[in-house]
Amino acid sequence: MDNEIQKLTQEFEQTVAVAATVQQIEDLKVKYLGKKGPIQDLMKLLRDVAPDARPLCGKKINDLKVWIDSTLQAKYENCLQQEDQQKIAQETLDVTLPGRRRHLGNSHVVTQAMDQMLNVLMEMGFSVQYGPDIDTDYYNFEALNFSKEHPARDMQDTFYITSNVLLRTHTSNIQARIMEFHKPPIRIAAPGRAYRNETITARSHVFFHQVEVFYVDTGVTFADLQFTLTDFFSRLFKATVETRFRPSYFPFVEPGMEVDLRCLSCGGSGCHLCKQTGWLEVAGAGMIHPEVLKNGAIDPEEYSGFAWGMGVERLALLQHGIKDIRMFTENDLRFLSQFTQ
């Protein structure tokens, strides 16, 4: 037994002397002190030792184990310190190197377009109000003259959360809320995101940004609506724009119309964006329906008003001559970096 202990001691001394890294020390610890190591093999040999000599042999084996462990620990700490010093030396900062450029962030092109629209509307006397993205069926539909069985509900394929809660299909959901708590005159611009379960194409998406504009006061006429629309788009594009108004149906306005602009991308000659028509639909508008005024606690015999809703992405397409609305959501920095302010 003494010979085995002496032999293992000499072997360990030779092995630990050449160990130079933390990983090598950890490997030696597993090799000598692990469950399948030589220390455990010596403990198994105790059963072959005479009973009166076992206590002394057991003590020698245990002393060897303690000595190996303490030696490895001291070597480990020394190697760890050396490796840390080497790492620090390698990471020394070279103050002669040029500094790293910090790139500043920038507003998304859609945010820029929305801000421009709101700035124009505020210049025209409208205040900005925000409605909830998640709303009840009442404020999104019923208060805007969509009855439960109204076929116009099929015009907007809705994302329902429950039977009565949904993702708003337009920012018009703020109209009844504002009218319930404010007396005319009311001049509101309501920006935000809207959601519709539509096919994603170059001209439409399942989510988009919209600005709802409505005005309620005494003596508001259809001519006021047409003039305000033309004035708004001329201010927005900083040029005289050609508008076209087409009769259309929306449950919350009467009469209603579609608003088209002469395509600024092709100048009206026809392109992919305007479907070769030379015109691009940018808004739905009309005089606020008397039932909507009633739902907002406003007397339609005394007051009248107009409203229009417009897609922000659609106008951004016109402003920058962009061909595909999907580019706004692809997060391609090569595209987005073109619109820095």
C-alpha positions in Angstrom: 0.0 0.0 0.0 2.9 2.4 0.9 4.4 1.7 -2.5 1.1 2.5 -4.3 0.8 5.8 -2.4 4.4 6.8 -3.1 4.0 5.9 -6.8 0.8 8.0 -7.1 2.4 10.9 -5.2 5.4 11.0 -7.7 3.1 10.7 -10.7 1.0 13.6 -9.5 4.0 15.9 -8.8 5.3 15.3 -12.3 1.9 15.9 -13.9 0.9 19.0 -12.0 4.3 20.6 -12.6 3.6 20.9 -16.4 0.0 22.0 -16.0 -0.2 25.7 -17.2 -3.8 26.6 -17.8 -7.0 26.7 -15.7 -8.6 24.0 -18.0 -5.6 21.6 -17.4 -5.9 22.1 -13.6 -9.7 21.3 -13.8 -8.9 18.2 -15.8 -6.4 17.0 -13.2 -8.9 17.5 -10.5 -11.4 15.3 -12.2 -8.6 12.7 -13.1 -7.2 12.3 -9.5 -10.2 13.2 -7.3 -13.1 12.0 -9.4 -15.1 8.9 -8.6 -13.1 6.8 -11.1 -9.7 8.3 -10.1 -6.7 6.6 -8.4 -7.6 7.9 -4.9 -10.8 5.9 -5.1 -8.8 2.9 -6.4 -6.6 3.1 -3.3 -9.6 3.2 -1.0 -10.8 0.0 -2.6 -7.5 -1.7 -1.9 -8.0 -1.2 1.9 -10.1 -4.3 2.1 -6.9 -6.3 1.3 -4.9 -4.7 4.1 -4.6 -6.3 7.5 -7.3 -5.1 9.9 -4.8 -3.6 12.3 -3.0 -1.6 9.5 -6.2 -0.3 7.9 -6.5 2.9 10.1 -3.0 4.0 9.3 -3.3 3.3 5.6 -6.7 5.0 5.5 -5.1 8.1 7.1 -2.2 8.1 4.5 -4.7 7.9 1.6 -6.8 10.7 3.1 -3.7 12.9 3.7 -2.7 12.3 0.0 -6.2 13.3 -1.1 -6.1 16.6 0.9 -2.6 17.4 -0.3 -3.6 16.8 -4.0 -6.7 19.0 -3.5 -4.8 21.9 -1.9 -2.0 21.7 -4.5 -4.5 21.8 -7.3 -6.4 24.7 -5.7 -3.2 26.8 -5.3 -2.1 26.0 -8.9 -5.6 26.9 -10.1 -5.6 30.3 -8.5 -2.2 31.1 -9.8 -3.1 30.1 -13.4 -6.4 32.0 -13.2 -4.5 35.2 -12.1 -2.0 34.8 -15.0 -4.8 34.3 -17.5 -6.6 37.3 -16.3 -3.5 39.4 -16.6 -2.9 38.2 -20.1 -6.5 39.0 -21.0 -6.3 42.5 -19.6 -3.0 43.1 -21.5 -4.6 42.0 -24.8 -7.7 44.2 -24.2 -5.7 47.4 -23.6 -7.4 50.3 -25.3 -5.4 51.8 -28.2 -6.2 55.5 -27.8 -4.7 56.2 -31.3 -7.5 54.3 -33.0 -10.3 56.4 -34.6 -13.5 56.5 -32.5 -16.5 54.4 -33.4 -19.3 56.4 -35.1 -22.6 56.5 -33.3 -25.5 56.5 -35.7 -28.5 58.6 -34.6 -32.0 57.1 -35.0 -34.6 58.7 -37.2 -38.4 58.8 -37.4 -40.0 56.2 -39.6 -41.2 57.5 -42.9 -44.8 56.8 -41.9 -44.4 58.7 -38.7 -42.9 61.6 -40.6 -45.9 61.6 -43.0 -48.3 61.5 -40.1 -46.6 64.4 -38.3 -46.7 66.5 -41.5 -50.4 65.8 -41.9 -51.1 66.7 -38.2 -49.0 69.8 -38.4 -51.1 71.0 -41.4 -54.4 70.2 -39.7 -53.3 72.0 -36.5 -52.4 75.0 -38.6 -56.0 74.8 -40.0 -57.5 74.9 -36.4 -57.9 71.2 -35.7 -56.9 69.7 -32.3 -55.3 66.2 -32.1 -57.1 63.5 -30.1 -56.3 59.8 -29.8 -58.7 56.9 -29.5 -58.1 53.3 -28.4 -56.8 50.6 -30.7 -58.9 48.0 -29.0 -62.5 49.1 -28.8 -66.1 48.0 -28.4 -68.4 47.1 -31.2 -70.6 50.1 -30.2 -68.0 52.8 -30.8 -66.5 51.2 -33.9 -69.8 50.4 -35.6 -73.1 51.1 -33.9 -72.4 54.7 -32.9 -71.4 55.3 -36.5 -74.7 54.1 -37.9 -73.7 50.4 -38.5 -76.5 48.3 -37.2 -75.9 44.7 -36.2 -77.4 43.5 -39.5 -76.0 46.3 -41.6 -74.5 44.9 -44.9 -71.8 47.6 -44.8 -70.1 45.7 -42.0 -69.0 43.3 -44.7 -67.0 46.2 -46.2 -64.5 45.9 -43.4 -63.3 42.4 -42.5 -62.8 42.8 -38.7 -60.4 41.2 -36.3 -62.6 40.3 -33.3 -61.2 39.6 -29.9 -64.5 38.7 -28.3 -68.1 39.1 -29.7 -68.1 42.7 -28.5 -64.5 43.7 -28.5 -62.3 44.2 -31.6 -59.3 45.8 -33.2 -60.7 49.1 -34.6 -61.2 49.2 -38.3 -60.8 53.0 -38.5 -59.9 55.9 -36.3 -63.5 57.1 -36.7 -64.2 55.2 -33.4 -63.3 58.4 -31.6 -66.2 60.4 -33.1 -69.0 59.4 -30.6 -66.6 59.7 -27.6 -65.7 63.3 -28.5 -69.2 64.3 -29.2 -70.5 62.8 -26.0 -68.3 65.0 -23.8 -67.8 68.1 -25.9 -70.2 70.6 -27.3 -69.8 72.2 -30.8 -67.8 73.7 -32.3 -65.7 70.6 -32.6 -62.6 70.4 -34.8 -60.7 67.1 -34.3 -58.0 65.2 -36.0 -57.6 61.6 -34.8 -54.5 59.7 -35.9 -53.6 56.1 -35.2 -53.4 52.6 -36.5 -56.3 50.6 -37.9 -56.7 46.9 -38.6 -58.5 45.0 -41.3 -58.3 41.4 -42.4 -57.5 42.2 -46.1 -55.2 40.7 -48.7 -51.8 42.3 -48.5 -50.9 44.0 -51.8 -48.9 47.0 -53.1 -51.8 49.2 -52.1 -53.3 47.7 -48.9 -52.2 45.9 -45.7 -53.8 44.2 -42.7 -52.8 47.2 -40.6 -52.3 50.7 -41.6 -52.3 54.3 -40.2 -55.2 56.6 -40.6 -56.1 60.2 -39.7 -59.7 60.9 -39.1 -60.8 64.5 -39.4 -64.2 65.8 -38.4 -65.8 69.2 -37.8 -69.2 69.9 -36.2 -70.7 73.4 -35.9 -73.7 75.4 -37.0 -74.1 76.0 -40.7 -71.4 73.5 -41.9 -72.0 72.7 -45.6 -70.8 70.3 -48.2 -69.0 73.2 -49.9 -67.0 73.7 -46.6 -65.9 70.0 -46.8 -64.7 70.3 -50.4 -62.8 73.5 -49.8 -61.2 72.2 -46.6 -60.1 69.0 -48.4 -58.6 70.8 -51.3 -56.9 73.3 -49.0 -55.5 70.5 -46.8 -53.9 68.6 -49.7 -52.5 71.7 -51.3 -50.8 72.6 -48.0 -49.6 69.1 -47.4 -48.0 68.7 -50.8 -47.0 72.4 -51.0 -48.4 72.7 -54.5 -51.7 73.1 -56.2 -53.1 69.6 -56.4 -55.9 68.3 -58.6 -58.7 66.6 -56.7 -61.6 64.6 -57.9 -64.8 63.8 -55.8 -66.8 60.7 -56.6 -70.2 59.8 -55.0 -69.8 56.9 -52.6 -71.6 55.3 -49.7 -70.5 55.2 -46.0 -73.0 54.5 -43.2 -71.7 57.4 -41.1 -72.0 60.1 -43.7 -74.7 61.4 -46.0 -74.0 62.3 -48.7 -70.6 60.5 -49.0 -67.8 60.6 -51.5 -64.4 59.2 -52.4 -61.6 61.7 -52.7 -59.0 61.1 -55.4 -55.8 63.0 -56.2 -54.1 63.2 -59.5 -51.3 60.6 -59.1 -48.1 62.5 -58.2 -46.0 59.4 -59.0 -46.8 59.4 -62.7 -48.4 62.8 -63.1 -51.6 61.2 -64.3 -50.1 59.3 -67.2 -50.8 55.9 -65.5 -48.6 53.7 -63.4 -48.6 50.6 -61.2 -49.5 52.6 -58.1 -52.6 54.2 -59.6 -53.5 51.1 -61.6 -53.0 53.0 -64.9 -55.9 55.3 -64.1 -53.9 58.4 -63.3 -55.8 58.9 -60.0 -55.2 57.6 -56.5 -57.9 57.3 -53.9 -56.7 59.0 -50.7 -59.8 59.5 -48.5 -63.4 58.7 -47.9 -65.5 61.8 -46.8 -69.0 63.2 -46.4 -71.4 65.1 -44.2 -71.8 63.4 -40.8 -75.0 61.4 -40.7 -77.8 62.8 -38.5 -78.0 59.5 -36.6 -74.2 59.7 -35.8 -74.8 63.2 -34.4 -77.7 61.9 -32.3 -75.6 59.0 -30.9 -73.1 61.7 -29.9 -75.8 63.6 -28.0 -75.8 66.5 -30.6 -79.0 67.8 -32.1 -78.8 67.4 -35.9 -81.5 70.0 -36.3 -79.2 72.6 -34.9 -75.7 71.4 -35.9 -74.1 69.8 -38.9 -70.7 68.6 -39.7 -68.3 66.8 -42.1 -65.7 64.1 -41.7 -63.1 62.4 -43.7 -60.6 59.6 -43.2 -57.3 59.1 -45.0 -54.6 56.5 -45.1 -51.2 57.8 -44.0 -49.2 55.2 -46.0 -51.2 56.0 -49.2 -50.2 59.7 -48.9 -46.6 58.8 -48.2 -46.6 56.8 -51.4 -47.6 59.9 -53.3 -45.2 62.2 -51.5 -42.1 60.0 -52.2 -43.1 58.2 -55.3 -42.9 54.8 -53.6 -44.4 51.9 -55.6 -45.3 49.4 -52.9 -46.9 49.9 -49.4 -45.3 46.7 -48.1 -41.9 48.4 -48.1 -43.0 50.4 -45.0 -43.1 47.3 -42.9 -40.2 45.3 -44.2 -37.6 47.1 -41.9 -35.1 47.3 -44.7 -32.6 50.0 -43.6 -31.5 50.5 -47.2 -35.0 51.8 -47.9 -35.7 53.6 -44.6 -32.4 55.4 -44.4 -33.5 57.4 -47.5 -36.0 59.3 -45.4 -33.8 61.0 -42.8 -34.7 64.4 -41.6 
